């Protein structure tokens, strides 16, 4: 197989990638998860700092995560509490991505956070390639100090997102994507591709 063949298959896969919100059992097993996390570890990582980690939440852990998320809603907003409480139950597995930067003289924190986010994207793609549906979510709860504390994040760590994972129950319709000409320009000539 040539590198051009490999690149073409990866490109085709990326062009067909979609977030899938309707997920059910089964979730990926240990072997598929291990392979997907190995892919996540291939993210660009200046100085090999490994500025990421993950939490896998399944079973009753999803209920506990729901309670933690619900605790961030105002006490008088029962509808929001109920919505947040049910959120982790939308999939049989939730993977919490965590950026865990380390002070380094040549690698700024923002670079490390971007590395962790790319790792989350690689994880998402690897799980989709294994035949699972995925949906990367974040929202206000990802930045709430009580959620970070409840999940055991250390000082300086941030949540890169919640990756909902499972078997696609019903594929959603394709989402229109912009043509590259709309968001890519040449520089300094300022011309189209």
MODELLER restraints for C-alpha pairs under 7 A, 6 or more apart:
rsr = mdl.restraints
at = mdl.atoms
rsr.add(forms.Gaussian(group=physical.xy_distance, feature=features.Distance(at['CA:19:A'], at['CA:134:A']), mean=5.70, stdev=0.5))
rsr.add(forms.Gaussian(group=physical.xy_distance, feature=features.Distance(at['CA:19:A'], at['CA:135:A']), mean=4.81, stdev=0.5))
rsr.add(forms.Gaussian(group=physical.xy_distance, feature=features.Distance(at['CA:20:A'], at['CA:133:A']), mean=5.45, stdev=0.5))
rsr.add(forms.Gaussian(group=physical.xy_distance, feature=features.Distance(at['CA:20:A'], at['CA:134:A']), mean=5.49, stdev=0.5))
rsr.add(forms.Gaussian(group=physical.xy_distance, feature=features.Distance(at['CA:20:A'], at['CA:135:A']), mean=5.43, stdev=0.5))
rsr.add(forms.Gaussian(group=physical.xy_distance, feature=features.Distance(at['CA:20:A'], at['CA:168:A']), mean=6.76, stdev=0.5))
rsr.add(forms.Gaussian(group=physical.xy_distance, feature=features.Distance(at['CA:20:A'], at['CA:171:A']), mean=6.49, stdev=0.5))
rsr.add(forms.Gaussian(group=physical.xy_distance, feature=features.Distance(at['CA:20:A'], at['CA:172:A']), mean=6.56, stdev=0.5))
rsr.add(forms.Gaussian(group=physical.xy_distance, feature=features.Distance(at['CA:21:A'], at['CA:135:A']), mean=5.87, stdev=0.5))
rsr.add(forms.Gaussian(group=physical.xy_distance, feature=features.Distance(at['CA:22:A'], at['CA:168:A']), mean=5.99, stdev=0.5))
rsr.add(forms.Gaussian(group=physical.xy_distance, feature=features.Distance(at['CA:22:A'], at['CA:169:A']), mean=5.43, stdev=0.5))
rsr.add(forms.Gaussian(group=physical.xy_distance, feature=features.Distance(at['CA:22:A'], at['CA:170:A']), mean=6.03, stdev=0.5))
rsr.add(forms.Gaussian(group=physical.xy_distance, feature=features.Distance(at['CA:23:A'], at['CA:90:A']), mean=6.47, stdev=0.5))
rsr.add(forms.Gaussian(group=physical.xy_distance, feature=features.Distance(at['CA:23:A'], at['CA:91:A']), mean=5.09, stdev=0.5))
rsr.add(forms.Gaussian(group=physical.xy_distance, feature=features.Distance(at['CA:23:A'], at['CA:133:A']), mean=6.60, stdev=0.5))
rsr.add(forms.Gaussian(group=physical.xy_distance, feature=features.Distance(at['CA:23:A'], at['CA:166:A']), mean=5.09, stdev=0.5))
rsr.add(forms.Gaussian(group=physical.xy_distance, feature=features.Distance(at['CA:23:A'], at['CA:167:A']), mean=5.27, stdev=0.5))
rsr.add(forms.Gaussian(group=physical.xy_distance, feature=features.Distance(at['CA:23:A'], at['CA:168:A']), mean=4.76, stdev=0.5))
rsr.add(forms.Gaussian(group=physical.xy_distance, feature=features.Distance(at['CA:23:A'], at['CA:169:A']), mean=5.21, stdev=0.5))
rsr.add(forms.Gaussian(group=physical.xy_distance, feature=features.Distance(at['CA:24:A'], at['CA:91:A']), mean=5.63, stdev=0.5))
rsr.add(forms.Gaussian(group=physical.xy_distance, feature=features.Distance(at['CA:24:A'], at['CA:92:A']), mean=6.05, stdev=0.5))
rsr.add(forms.Gaussian(group=physical.xy_distance, feature=features.Distance(at['CA:24:A'], at['CA:166:A']), mean=5.39, stdev=0.5))
rsr.add(forms.Gaussian(group=physical.xy_distance, feature=features.Distance(at['CA:24:A'], at['CA:167:A']), mean=5.15, stdev=0.5))
rsr.add(forms.Gaussian(group=physical.xy_distance, feature=features.Distance(at['CA:24:A'], at['CA:168:A']), mean=6.44, stdev=0.5))
rsr.add(forms.Gaussian(group=physical.xy_distance, feature=features.Distance(at['CA:24:A'], at['CA:169:A']), mean=5.95, stdev=0.5))
rsr.add(forms.Gaussian(group=physical.xy_distance, feature=features.Distance(at['CA:25:A'], at['CA:92:A']), mean=5.71, stdev=0.5))
rsr.add(forms.Gaussian(group=physical.xy_distance, feature=features.Distance(at['CA:25:A'], at['CA:166:A']), mean=5.81, stdev=0.5))
rsr.add(forms.Gaussian(group=physical.xy_distance, feature=features.Distance(at['CA:25:A'], at['CA:167:A']), mean=5.75, stdev=0.5))
rsr.add(forms.Gaussian(group=physical.xy_distance, feature=features.Distance(at['CA:26:A'], at['CA:92:A']), mean=6.91, stdev=0.5))
rsr.add(forms.Gaussian(group=physical.xy_distance, feature=features.Distance(at['CA:26:A'], at['CA:166:A']), mean=5.90, stdev=0.5))
rsr.add(forms.Gaussian(group=physical.xy_distance, feature=features.Distance(at['CA:26:A'], at['CA:167:A']), mean=5.83, stdev=0.5))
rsr.add(forms.Gaussian(group=physical.xy_distance, feature=features.Distance(at['CA:27:A'], at['CA:92:A']), mean=5.79, stdev=0.5))
rsr.add(forms.Gaussian(group=physical.xy_distance, feature=features.Distance(at['CA:27:A'], at['CA:93:A']), mean=6.11, stdev=0.5))
rsr.add(forms.Gaussian(group=physical.xy_distance, feature=features.Distance(at['CA:27:A'], at['CA:165:A']), mean=6.37, stdev=0.5))
rsr.add(forms.Gaussian(group=physical.xy_distance, feature=features.Distance(at['CA:27:A'], at['CA:166:A']), mean=4.43, stdev=0.5))
rsr.add(forms.Gaussian(group=physical.xy_distance, feature=features.Distance(at['CA:27:A'], at['CA:167:A']), mean=6.41, stdev=0.5))
rsr.add(forms.Gaussian(group=physical.xy_distance, feature=features.Distance(at['CA:28:A'], at['CA:166:A']), mean=6.97, stdev=0.5))
rsr.add(forms.Gaussian(group=physical.xy_distance, feature=features.Distance(at['CA:36:A'], at['CA:123:A']), mean=5.43, stdev=0.5))
rsr.add(forms.Gaussian(group=physical.xy_distance, feature=features.Distance(at['CA:36:A'], at['CA:126:A']), mean=5.15, stdev=0.5))
rsr.add(forms.Gaussian(group=physical.xy_distance, feature=features.Distance(at['CA:36:A'], at['CA:127:A']), mean=6.04, stdev=0.5))
rsr.add(forms.Gaussian(group=physical.xy_distance, feature=features.Distance(at['CA:37:A'], at['CA:123:A']), mean=6.13, stdev=0.5))
rsr.add(forms.Gaussian(group=physical.xy_distance, feature=features.Distance(at['CA:39:A'], at['CA:122:A']), mean=6.14, stdev=0.5))
rsr.add(forms.Gaussian(group=physical.xy_distance, feature=features.Distance(at['CA:39:A'], at['CA:123:A']), mean=6.28, stdev=0.5))
rsr.add(forms.Gaussian(group=physical.xy_distance, feature=features.Distance(at['CA:39:A'], at['CA:126:A']), mean=6.69, stdev=0.5))
rsr.add(forms.Gaussian(group=physical.xy_distance, feature=features.Distance(at['CA:40:A'], at['CA:119:A']), mean=4.38, stdev=0.5))
rsr.add(forms.Gaussian(group=physical.xy_distance, feature=features.Distance(at['CA:40:A'], at['CA:120:A']), mean=6.39, stdev=0.5))
rsr.add(forms.Gaussian(group=physical.xy_distance, feature=features.Distance(at['CA:40:A'], at['CA:122:A']), mean=5.02, stdev=0.5))
rsr.add(forms.Gaussian(group=physical.xy_distance, feature=features.Distance(at['CA:40:A'], at['CA:123:A']), mean=4.90, stdev=0.5))
rsr.add(forms.Gaussian(group=physical.xy_distance, feature=features.Distance(at['CA:41:A'], at['CA:119:A']), mean=6.42, stdev=0.5))
rsr.add(forms.Gaussian(group=physical.xy_distance, feature=features.Distance(at['CA:43:A'], at['CA:115:A']), mean=6.23, stdev=0.5))
rsr.add(forms.Gaussian(group=physical.xy_distance, feature=features.Distance(at['CA:43:A'], at['CA:118:A']), mean=6.05, stdev=0.5))
rsr.add(forms.Gaussian(group=physical.xy_distance, feature=features.Distance(at['CA:43:A'], at['CA:119:A']), mean=5.06, stdev=0.5))
rsr.add(forms.Gaussian(group=physical.xy_distance, feature=features.Distance(at['CA:44:A'], at['CA:115:A']), mean=6.02, stdev=0.5))
rsr.add(forms.Gaussian(group=physical.xy_distance, feature=features.Distance(at['CA:45:A'], at['CA:115:A']), mean=5.98, stdev=0.5))
rsr.add(forms.Gaussian(group=physical.xy_distance, feature=features.Distance(at['CA:46:A'], at['CA:107:A']), mean=6.72, stdev=0.5))
rsr.add(forms.Gaussian(group=physical.xy_distance, feature=features.Distance(at['CA:51:A'], at['CA:99:A']), mean=5.83, stdev=0.5))
rsr.add(forms.Gaussian(group=physical.xy_distance, feature=features.Distance(at['CA:51:A'], at['CA:100:A']), mean=4.61, stdev=0.5))
rsr.add(forms.Gaussian(group=physical.xy_distance, feature=features.Distance(at['CA:51:A'], at['CA:101:A']), mean=4.80, stdev=0.5))
rsr.add(forms.Gaussian(group=physical.xy_distance, feature=features.Distance(at['CA:51:A'], at['CA:102:A']), mean=6.78, stdev=0.5))
rsr.add(forms.Gaussian(group=physical.xy_distance, feature=features.Distance(at['CA:51:A'], at['CA:112:A']), mean=5.71, stdev=0.5))
rsr.add(forms.Gaussian(group=physical.xy_distance, feature=features.Distance(at['CA:51:A'], at['CA:116:A']), mean=6.16, stdev=0.5))
rsr.add(forms.Gaussian(group=physical.xy_distance, feature=features.Distance(at['CA:52:A'], at['CA:98:A']), mean=5.54, stdev=0.5))
rsr.add(forms.Gaussian(group=physical.xy_distance, feature=features.Distance(at['CA:52:A'], at['CA:99:A']), mean=4.59, stdev=0.5))
rsr.add(forms.Gaussian(group=physical.xy_distance, feature=features.Distance(at['CA:52:A'], at['CA:100:A']), mean=4.94, stdev=0.5))
rsr.add(forms.Gaussian(group=physical.xy_distance, feature=features.Distance(at['CA:52:A'], at['CA:116:A']), mean=5.07, stdev=0.5))
rsr.add(forms.Gaussian(group=physical.xy_distance, feature=features.Distance(at['CA:53:A'], at['CA:97:A']), mean=6.32, stdev=0.5))
rsr.add(forms.Gaussian(group=physical.xy_distance, feature=features.Distance(at['CA:53:A'], at['CA:98:A']), mean=5.20, stdev=0.5))
rsr.add(forms.Gaussian(group=physical.xy_distance, feature=features.Distance(at['CA:53:A'], at['CA:99:A']), mean=6.65, stdev=0.5))
rsr.add(forms.Gaussian(group=physical.xy_distance, feature=features.Distance(at['CA:53:A'], at['CA:100:A']), mean=6.83, stdev=0.5))
rsr.add(forms.Gaussian(group=physical.xy_distance, feature=features.Distance(at['CA:54:A'], at['CA:95:A']), mean=6.58, stdev=0.5))
rsr.add(forms.Gaussian(group=physical.xy_distance, feature=features.Distance(at['CA:54:A'], at['CA:96:A']), mean=5.48, stdev=0.5))
rsr.add(forms.Gaussian(group=physical.xy_distance, feature=features.Distance(at['CA:54:A'], at['CA:97:A']), mean=4.80, stdev=0.5))
rsr.add(forms.Gaussian(group=physical.xy_distance, feature=features.Distance(at['CA:54:A'], at['CA:98:A']), mean=5.76, stdev=0.5))
rsr.add(forms.Gaussian(group=physical.xy_distance, feature=features.Distance(at['CA:55:A'], at['CA:95:A']), mean=5.57, stdev=0.5))
rsr.add(forms.Gaussian(group=physical.xy_distance, feature=features.Distance(at['CA:55:A'], at['CA:96:A']), mean=5.00, stdev=0.5))
rsr.add(forms.Gaussian(group=physical.xy_distance, feature=features.Distance(at['CA:55:A'], at['CA:97:A']), mean=6.82, stdev=0.5))
rsr.add(forms.Gaussian(group=physical.xy_distance, feature=features.Distance(at['CA:56:A'], at['CA:94:A']), mean=6.07, stdev=0.5))
rsr.add(forms.Gaussian(group=physical.xy_distance, feature=features.Distance(at['CA:56:A'], at['CA:95:A']), mean=4.60, stdev=0.5))
rsr.add(forms.Gaussian(group=physical.xy_distance, feature=features.Distance(at['CA:56:A'], at['CA:96:A']), mean=6.52, stdev=0.5))
rsr.add(forms.Gaussian(group=physical.xy_distance, feature=features.Distance(at['CA:57:A'], at['CA:93:A']), mean=5.74, stdev=0.5))
rsr.add(forms.Gaussian(group=physical.xy_distance, feature=features.Distance(at['CA:57:A'], at['CA:94:A']), mean=5.09, stdev=0.5))
rsr.add(forms.Gaussian(group=physical.xy_distance, feature=features.Distance(at['CA:57:A'], at['CA:95:A']), mean=6.05, stdev=0.5))
rsr.add(forms.Gaussian(group=physical.xy_distance, feature=features.Distance(at['CA:58:A'], at['CA:92:A']), mean=6.16, stdev=0.5))
rsr.add(forms.Gaussian(group=physical.xy_distance, feature=features.Distance(at['CA:58:A'], at['CA:93:A']), mean=4.88, stdev=0.5))
rsr.add(forms.Gaussian(group=physical.xy_distance, feature=features.Distance(at['CA:58:A'], at['CA:94:A']), mean=6.63, stdev=0.5))
rsr.add(forms.Gaussian(group=physical.xy_distance, feature=features.Distance(at['CA:62:A'], at['CA:88:A']), mean=5.34, stdev=0.5))
rsr.add(forms.Gaussian(group=physical.xy_distance, feature=features.Distance(at['CA:62:A'], at['CA:89:A']), mean=6.27, stdev=0.5))
rsr.add(forms.Gaussian(group=physical.xy_distance, feature=features.Distance(at['CA:65:A'], at['CA:88:A']), mean=6.74, stdev=0.5))
rsr.add(forms.Gaussian(group=physical.xy_distance, feature=features.Distance(at['CA:66:A'], at['CA:84:A']), mean=6.04, stdev=0.5))
rsr.add(forms.Gaussian(group=physical.xy_distance, feature=features.Distance(at['CA:66:A'], at['CA:85:A']), mean=3.89, stdev=0.5))
rsr.add(forms.Gaussian(group=physical.xy_distance, feature=features.Distance(at['CA:66:A'], at['CA:86:A']), mean=6.01, stdev=0.5))
rsr.add(forms.Gaussian(group=physical.xy_distance, feature=features.Distance(at['CA:66:A'], at['CA:87:A']), mean=6.41, stdev=0.5))
rsr.add(forms.Gaussian(group=physical.xy_distance, feature=features.Distance(at['CA:66:A'], at['CA:88:A']), mean=5.80, stdev=0.5))
rsr.add(forms.Gaussian(group=physical.xy_distance, feature=features.Distance(at['CA:67:A'], at['CA:85:A']), mean=5.39, stdev=0.5))
rsr.add(forms.Gaussian(group=physical.xy_distance, feature=features.Distance(at['CA:68:A'], at['CA:147:A']), mean=6.39, stdev=0.5))
rsr.add(forms.Gaussian(group=physical.xy_distance, feature=features.Distance(at['CA:68:A'], at['CA:150:A']), mean=6.89, stdev=0.5))
rsr.add(forms.Gaussian(group=physical.xy_distance, feature=features.Distance(at['CA:69:A'], at['CA:84:A']), mean=5.57, stdev=0.5))
rsr.add(forms.Gaussian(group=physical.xy_distance, feature=features.Distance(at['CA:69:A'], at['CA:85:A']), mean=6.31, stdev=0.5))
rsr.add(forms.Gaussian(group=physical.xy_distance, feature=features.Distance(at['CA:69:A'], at['CA:141:A']), mean=6.45, stdev=0.5))
rsr.add(forms.Gaussian(group=physical.xy_distance, feature=features.Distance(at['CA:69:A'], at['CA:147:A']), mean=6.61, stdev=0.5))
rsr.add(forms.Gaussian(group=physical.xy_distance, feature=features.Distance(at['CA:70:A'], at['CA:81:A']), mean=4.47, stdev=0.5))
rsr.add(forms.Gaussian(group=physical.xy_distance, feature=features.Distance(at['CA:70:A'], at['CA:82:A']), mean=6.86, stdev=0.5))
rsr.add(forms.Gaussian(group=physical.xy_distance, feature=features.Distance(at['CA:70:A'], at['CA:84:A']), mean=4.91, stdev=0.5))
rsr.add(forms.Gaussian(group=physical.xy_distance, feature=features.Distance(at['CA:70:A'], at['CA:85:A']), mean=5.06, stdev=0.5))
rsr.add(forms.Gaussian(group=physical.xy_distance, feature=features.Distance(at['CA:73:A'], at['CA:80:A']), mean=6.24, stdev=0.5))
rsr.add(forms.Gaussian(group=physical.xy_distance, feature=features.Distance(at['CA:73:A'], at['CA:81:A']), mean=5.58, stdev=0.5))
rsr.add(forms.Gaussian(group=physical.xy_distance, feature=features.Distance(at['CA:88:A'], at['CA:94:A']), mean=6.70, stdev=0.5))
rsr.add(forms.Gaussian(group=physical.xy_distance, feature=features.Distance(at['CA:91:A'], at['CA:164:A']), mean=5.69, stdev=0.5))
rsr.add(forms.Gaussian(group=physical.xy_distance, feature=features.Distance(at['CA:91:A'], at['CA:165:A']), mean=5.82, stdev=0.5))
rsr.add(forms.Gaussian(group=physical.xy_distance, feature=features.Distance(at['CA:91:A'], at['CA:166:A']), mean=5.68, stdev=0.5))
rsr.add(forms.Gaussian(group=physical.xy_distance, feature=features.Distance(at['CA:92:A'], at['CA:165:A']), mean=6.62, stdev=0.5))
rsr.add(forms.Gaussian(group=physical.xy_distance, feature=features.Distance(at['CA:92:A'], at['CA:166:A']), mean=5.74, stdev=0.5))
rsr.add(forms.Gaussian(group=physical.xy_distance, feature=features.Distance(at['CA:93:A'], at['CA:164:A']), mean=5.99, stdev=0.5))
rsr.add(forms.Gaussian(group=physical.xy_distance, feature=features.Distance(at['CA:93:A'], at['CA:165:A']), mean=5.17, stdev=0.5))
rsr.add(forms.Gaussian(group=physical.xy_distance, feature=features.Distance(at['CA:93:A'], at['CA:166:A']), mean=6.42, stdev=0.5))
rsr.add(forms.Gaussian(group=physical.xy_distance, feature=features.Distance(at['CA:94:A'], at['CA:162:A']), mean=6.29, stdev=0.5))
rsr.add(forms.Gaussian(group=physical.xy_distance, feature=features.Distance(at['CA:94:A'], at['CA:163:A']), mean=5.46, stdev=0.5))
rsr.add(forms.Gaussian(group=physical.xy_distance, feature=features.Distance(at['CA:94:A'], at['CA:164:A']), mean=4.59, stdev=0.5))
rsr.add(forms.Gaussian(group=physical.xy_distance, feature=features.Distance(at['CA:94:A'], at['CA:165:A']), mean=6.05, stdev=0.5))
rsr.add(forms.Gaussian(group=physical.xy_distance, feature=features.Distance(at['CA:95:A'], at['CA:162:A']), mean=5.67, stdev=0.5))
rsr.add(forms.Gaussian(group=physical.xy_distance, feature=features.Distance(at['CA:95:A'], at['CA:163:A']), mean=4.90, stdev=0.5))
rsr.add(forms.Gaussian(group=physical.xy_distance, feature=features.Distance(at['CA:95:A'], at['CA:164:A']), mean=6.51, stdev=0.5))
rsr.add(forms.Gaussian(group=physical.xy_distance, feature=features.Distance(at['CA:96:A'], at['CA:161:A']), mean=6.00, stdev=0.5))
rsr.add(forms.Gaussian(group=physical.xy_distance, feature=features.Distance(at['CA:96:A'], at['CA:162:A']), mean=4.67, stdev=0.5))
rsr.add(forms.Gaussian(group=physical.xy_distance, feature=features.Distance(at['CA:96:A'], at['CA:163:A']), mean=6.29, stdev=0.5))
rsr.add(forms.Gaussian(group=physical.xy_distance, feature=features.Distance(at['CA:97:A'], at['CA:120:A']), mean=6.33, stdev=0.5))
rsr.add(forms.Gaussian(group=physical.xy_distance, feature=features.Distance(at['CA:97:A'], at['CA:159:A']), mean=5.74, stdev=0.5))
rsr.add(forms.Gaussian(group=physical.xy_distance, feature=features.Distance(at['CA:97:A'], at['CA:160:A']), mean=5.08, stdev=0.5))
rsr.add(forms.Gaussian(group=physical.xy_distance, feature=features.Distance(at['CA:97:A'], at['CA:161:A']), mean=5.41, stdev=0.5))
rsr.add(forms.Gaussian(group=physical.xy_distance, feature=features.Distance(at['CA:97:A'], at['CA:162:A']), mean=6.36, stdev=0.5))
rsr.add(forms.Gaussian(group=physical.xy_distance, feature=features.Distance(at['CA:98:A'], at['CA:157:A']), mean=6.66, stdev=0.5))
rsr.add(forms.Gaussian(group=physical.xy_distance, feature=features.Distance(at['CA:98:A'], at['CA:158:A']), mean=5.63, stdev=0.5))
rsr.add(forms.Gaussian(group=physical.xy_distance, feature=features.Distance(at['CA:98:A'], at['CA:159:A']), mean=4.50, stdev=0.5))
rsr.add(forms.Gaussian(group=physical.xy_distance, feature=features.Distance(at['CA:98:A'], at['CA:160:A']), mean=5.43, stdev=0.5))
rsr.add(forms.Gaussian(group=physical.xy_distance, feature=features.Distance(at['CA:99:A'], at['CA:113:A']), mean=5.38, stdev=0.5))
rsr.add(forms.Gaussian(group=physical.xy_distance, feature=features.Distance(at['CA:99:A'], at['CA:116:A']), mean=5.22, stdev=0.5))
rsr.add(forms.Gaussian(group=physical.xy_distance, feature=features.Distance(at['CA:99:A'], at['CA:157:A']), mean=5.56, stdev=0.5))
rsr.add(forms.Gaussian(group=physical.xy_distance, feature=features.Distance(at['CA:99:A'], at['CA:158:A']), mean=5.26, stdev=0.5))
rsr.add(forms.Gaussian(group=physical.xy_distance, feature=features.Distance(at['CA:99:A'], at['CA:159:A']), mean=6.15, stdev=0.5))
rsr.add(forms.Gaussian(group=physical.xy_distance, feature=features.Distance(at['CA:99:A'], at['CA:160:A']), mean=6.22, stdev=0.5))
rsr.add(forms.Gaussian(group=physical.xy_distance, feature=features.Distance(at['CA:100:A'], at['CA:157:A']), mean=4.78, stdev=0.5))
rsr.add(forms.Gaussian(group=physical.xy_distance, feature=features.Distance(at['CA:100:A'], at['CA:158:A']), mean=6.94, stdev=0.5))
rsr.add(forms.Gaussian(group=physical.xy_distance, feature=features.Distance(at['CA:101:A'], at['CA:109:A']), mean=5.90, stdev=0.5))
rsr.add(forms.Gaussian(group=physical.xy_distance, feature=features.Distance(at['CA:101:A'], at['CA:112:A']), mean=5.65, stdev=0.5))
rsr.add(forms.Gaussian(group=physical.xy_distance, feature=features.Distance(at['CA:101:A'], at['CA:113:A']), mean=6.71, stdev=0.5))
rsr.add(forms.Gaussian(group=physical.xy_distance, feature=features.Distance(at['CA:101:A'], at['CA:157:A']), mean=6.75, stdev=0.5))
rsr.add(forms.Gaussian(group=physical.xy_distance, feature=features.Distance(at['CA:117:A'], at['CA:160:A']), mean=5.85, stdev=0.5))
rsr.add(forms.Gaussian(group=physical.xy_distance, feature=features.Distance(at['CA:124:A'], at['CA:134:A']), mean=6.37, stdev=0.5))
rsr.add(forms.Gaussian(group=physical.xy_distance, feature=features.Distance(at['CA:128:A'], at['CA:134:A']), mean=6.48, stdev=0.5))
rsr.add(forms.Gaussian(group=physical.xy_distance, feature=features.Distance(at['CA:132:A'], at['CA:165:A']), mean=6.74, stdev=0.5))
rsr.add(forms.Gaussian(group=physical.xy_distance, feature=features.Distance(at['CA:132:A'], at['CA:166:A']), mean=5.59, stdev=0.5))
rsr.add(forms.Gaussian(group=physical.xy_distance, feature=features.Distance(at['CA:132:A'], at['CA:167:A']), mean=5.13, stdev=0.5))
rsr.add(forms.Gaussian(group=physical.xy_distance, feature=features.Distance(at['CA:132:A'], at['CA:168:A']), mean=6.66, stdev=0.5))
rsr.add(forms.Gaussian(group=physical.xy_distance, feature=features.Distance(at['CA:133:A'], at['CA:165:A']), mean=5.78, stdev=0.5))
rsr.add(forms.Gaussian(group=physical.xy_distance, feature=features.Distance(at['CA:133:A'], at['CA:166:A']), mean=5.39, stdev=0.5))
rsr.add(forms.Gaussian(group=physical.xy_distance, feature=features.Distance(at['CA:133:A'], at['CA:167:A']), mean=5.40, stdev=0.5))
rsr.add(forms.Gaussian(group=physical.xy_distance, feature=features.Distance(at['CA:133:A'], at['CA:168:A']), mean=5.06, stdev=0.5))
rsr.add(forms.Gaussian(group=physical.xy_distance, feature=features.Distance(at['CA:134:A'], at['CA:163:A']), mean=6.57, stdev=0.5))
rsr.add(forms.Gaussian(group=physical.xy_distance, feature=features.Distance(at['CA:134:A'], at['CA:164:A']), mean=5.48, stdev=0.5))
rsr.add(forms.Gaussian(group=physical.xy_distance, feature=features.Distance(at['CA:134:A'], at['CA:165:A']), mean=4.68, stdev=0.5))
rsr.add(forms.Gaussian(group=physical.xy_distance, feature=features.Distance(at['CA:134:A'], at['CA:166:A']), mean=6.73, stdev=0.5))
rsr.add(forms.Gaussian(group=physical.xy_distance, feature=features.Distance(at['CA:135:A'], at['CA:163:A']), mean=5.66, stdev=0.5))
rsr.add(forms.Gaussian(group=physical.xy_distance, feature=features.Distance(at['CA:135:A'], at['CA:164:A']), mean=5.05, stdev=0.5))
rsr.add(forms.Gaussian(group=physical.xy_distance, feature=features.Distance(at['CA:135:A'], at['CA:165:A']), mean=6.77, stdev=0.5))
rsr.add(forms.Gaussian(group=physical.xy_distance, feature=features.Distance(at['CA:136:A'], at['CA:161:A']), mean=6.39, stdev=0.5))
rsr.add(forms.Gaussian(group=physical.xy_distance, feature=features.Distance(at['CA:136:A'], at['CA:162:A']), mean=5.75, stdev=0.5))
rsr.add(forms.Gaussian(group=physical.xy_distance, feature=features.Distance(at['CA:136:A'], at['CA:163:A']), mean=4.46, stdev=0.5))
rsr.add(forms.Gaussian(group=physical.xy_distance, feature=features.Distance(at['CA:136:A'], at['CA:164:A']), mean=6.29, stdev=0.5))
rsr.add(forms.Gaussian(group=physical.xy_distance, feature=features.Distance(at['CA:137:A'], at['CA:161:A']), mean=5.62, stdev=0.5))
rsr.add(forms.Gaussian(group=physical.xy_distance, feature=features.Distance(at['CA:137:A'], at['CA:162:A']), mean=5.13, stdev=0.5))
rsr.add(forms.Gaussian(group=physical.xy_distance, feature=features.Distance(at['CA:137:A'], at['CA:163:A']), mean=6.27, stdev=0.5))
rsr.add(forms.Gaussian(group=physical.xy_distance, feature=features.Distance(at['CA:138:A'], at['CA:161:A']), mean=4.69, stdev=0.5))
rsr.add(forms.Gaussian(group=physical.xy_distance, feature=features.Distance(at['CA:138:A'], at['CA:162:A']), mean=5.89, stdev=0.5))
rsr.add(forms.Gaussian(group=physical.xy_distance, feature=features.Distance(at['CA:141:A'], at['CA:147:A']), mean=6.62, stdev=0.5))
rsr.add(forms.Gaussian(group=physical.xy_distance, feature=features.Distance(at['CA:142:A'], at['CA:159:A']), mean=5.61, stdev=0.5))
rsr.add(forms.Gaussian(group=physical.xy_distance, feature=features.Distance(at['CA:142:A'], at['CA:161:A']), mean=6.46, stdev=0.5))
rsr.add(forms.Gaussian(group=physical.xy_distance, feature=features.Distance(at['CA:143:A'], at['CA:159:A']), mean=6.87, stdev=0.5))
rsr.add(forms.Gaussian(group=physical.xy_distance, feature=features.Distance(at['CA:181:A'], at['CA:192:A']), mean=6.28, stdev=0.5))
rsr.add(forms.Gaussian(group=physical.xy_distance, feature=features.Distance(at['CA:181:A'], at['CA:193:A']), mean=6.74, stdev=0.5))
rsr.add(forms.Gaussian(group=physical.xy_distance, feature=features.Distance(at['CA:185:A'], at['CA:191:A']), mean=5.66, stdev=0.5))
rsr.add(forms.Gaussian(group=physical.xy_distance, feature=features.Distance(at['CA:185:A'], at['CA:192:A']), mean=5.11, stdev=0.5))
rsr.add(forms.Gaussian(group=physical.xy_distance, feature=features.Distance(at['CA:185:A'], at['CA:193:A']), mean=6.36, stdev=0.5))
rsr.add(forms.Gaussian(group=physical.xy_distance, feature=features.Distance(at['CA:186:A'], at['CA:192:A']), mean=6.04, stdev=0.5))
rsr.add(forms.Gaussian(group=physical.xy_distance, feature=features.Distance(at['CA:186:A'], at['CA:193:A']), mean=6.49, stdev=0.5))
